[in-house]
Amino acid sequence: MVTPEQVKNYIEQHLECAHINVVGDGQHFEALIVSSLFGGKNRVQRHQLVYGVLGERMREEIHALSMKTLTPEEYEEQRG
């Protein structure tokens, strides 16, 4: 069974993140991912970037991944 820490590591290995937090139960995960690579991309493009990083793991190991993808500026704005 995949742990939230493993999912976090998979993403961090291939995507430059300013901040990342992953929680989950081994099949269903929720992630907050902050990356400057999301700049100029819409929500679908951001999610596609993350799915691309996870590749086959999305079919074989991770049943569901809910994501909130933000640029560092958006993240700071939301933190207020």
HELIX and SHEET records of a PDB file:
HELIX    1   1 PRO A    4  HIS A   14  1                                  11    
HELIX    2   2 SER A   36  PHE A   38  5                                   3    
HELIX    3   3 ARG A   43  LEU A   54  1                                  12    
HELIX    4   4 ARG A   57  GLU A   60  1                                   4    
HELIX    5   5 PRO A   72  ARG A   79  1                                   8    
SHEET    1   A 3 HIS A  19  GLY A  24  0                                        
SHEET    2   A 3 HIS A  28  VAL A  34 -1                                        
SHEET    3   A 3 ALA A  64  LEU A  70  1                                        
END                                                                             
